[in-house]
Amino acid sequence: MKKEVWWDRTIQNVEQAKGYIRGYGEGVFFPSRMKVLDLIKDGESLLDVGCGPGCEYENIKESKRKIVYKGVDYSLKMIQACRELFPETDWAVQDARILMEDDKSFDTVLLRHVLEFIYPYSVPIGEAWRVAKKRVILVFWIPPQNKGADRISFNEDDDKCQANAYDLPTLMAYLKTLTDKIQVWENVGKSNMVILLEK
Ligand SMILES: C[S@@+](CC[C@H](N)C(=O)[O-])C[C@H]1O[C@@H](n2cnc3c(N)ncnc32)[C@H](O)[C@@H]1O
């Protein structure tokens, strides 16, 4: 099964989508989500790509931050869950590889726990960079490390959704083609790695 359709096929209905991640101990106030809030400013806009059931937005709302938020995800069930939980903001079904947003239309574009499923990652990161006015934030839960090469799991034919593990030097070499302004934080809650790219 293709990785991008796994969620929509595996999650049985919108009610189950609402509970996804919220119930797994990595929910709304997880440290790497709080770190994202530290890196963005009130009054700015955020496009959350691969937003899942909207935990990032819930954090923004509960933290009383004044962020203009839009969440997009490949899974219609995730987006329906978001729309039912938080009808006050903007949600859309979109593919991280071909975003339907204008160039420089959001201050920040976030890719959290989604790049592990999209290869090559240069396509969604390139799209995020195109749409971002000020910065792109990447959050990995499988932190890129010195592995010699990317480890890509191909699982088109089964019902699992295994994640990729990336080689850090290869990733950094690609990110440096976009900008020299790169900051990295490790172990931001469990294994999470947060990478900030600024324009
Ligand atoms: C592990 S969840 C992370 C959800 C959310 N970002 C969070 O951190 O709570 C991965 C999400 O990425 C979405 N996704 C996978 N491939 C995608 C793609 N090509 N475009 C947009 N979303 C995608 C899935 O549907 C799923 O909701």
The ligand as an SDF file (V2000), in Angstrom:
LIG
                    3D

 27 29  0  0  0  0  0  0  0  0999 V2000
    2.3360   10.5480   11.7920 C   0  0  0  0  0  0  0  0  0  0  0  0
    1.0390   11.5630   11.1650 S   0  0  0  0  0  0  0  0  0  0  0  0
    1.5510   13.1830   11.7880 C   0  0  0  0  0  0  0  0  0  0  0  0
    0.4060   14.1450   11.9650 C   0  0  0  0  0  0  0  0  0  0  0  0
    0.7840   15.5390   12.4840 C   0  0  0  0  0  0  0  0  0  0  0  0
    1.7310   16.2090   11.6360 N   0  0  0  0  0  0  0  0  0  0  0  0
    1.3180   15.4910   13.8970 C   0  0  0  0  0  0  0  0  0  0  0  0
    2.5230   15.6860   14.0870 O   0  0  0  0  0  0  0  0  0  0  0  0
    0.5310   15.2540   14.8210 O   0  0  0  0  0  0  0  0  0  0  0  0
    1.4250   11.6630    9.4540 C   0  0  0  0  0  0  0  0  0  0  0  0
    0.3650   12.3880    8.6320 C   0  0  0  0  0  0  0  0  0  0  0  0
    0.9290   12.6860    7.3380 O   0  0  0  0  0  0  0  0  0  0  0  0
   -0.0770   12.5290    6.3600 C   0  0  0  0  0  0  0  0  0  0  0  0
    0.5510   12.3420    5.0490 N   0  0  0  0  0  0  0  0  0  0  0  0
    1.2660   11.2600    4.6040 C   0  0  0  0  0  0  0  0  0  0  0  0
    1.6920   11.4730    3.3430 N   0  0  0  0  0  0  0  0  0  0  0  0
    1.2430   12.7040    2.9790 C   0  0  0  0  0  0  0  0  0  0  0  0
    1.3530   13.4930    1.8020 C   0  0  0  0  0  0  0  0  0  0  0  0
    2.0040   13.0480    0.7130 N   0  0  0  0  0  0  0  0  0  0  0  0
    0.7600   14.7080    1.7820 N   0  0  0  0  0  0  0  0  0  0  0  0
    0.0730   15.1780    2.8580 C   0  0  0  0  0  0  0  0  0  0  0  0
   -0.0690   14.4710    4.0040 N   0  0  0  0  0  0  0  0  0  0  0  0
    0.5150   13.2560    4.0710 C   0  0  0  0  0  0  0  0  0  0  0  0
   -0.8920   11.3420    6.8380 C   0  0  0  0  0  0  0  0  0  0  0  0
   -2.1670   11.2990    6.2390 O   0  0  0  0  0  0  0  0  0  0  0  0
   -0.9000   11.5790    8.3540 C   0  0  0  0  0  0  0  0  0  0  0  0
   -2.0280   12.3130    8.7530 O   0  0  0  0  0  0  0  0  0  0  0  0
  1  2  1  0
  2  3  1  0
  2 10  1  0
  3  4  1  0
  4  5  1  0
  5  6  1  0
  5  7  1  0
  7  8  2  0
  7  9  1  0
 10 11  1  0
 11 12  1  0
 11 26  1  0
 12 13  1  0
 13 14  1  0
 13 24  1  0
 14 15  1  0
 14 23  1  0
 15 16  2  0
 16 17  1  0
 17 18  1  0
 17 23  2  0
 18 19  1  0
 18 20  2  0
 20 21  1  0
 21 22  2  0
 22 23  1  0
 24 25  1  0
 24 26  1  0
 26 27  1  0
M  CHG  2   2   1   9  -1
M  END
$$$$
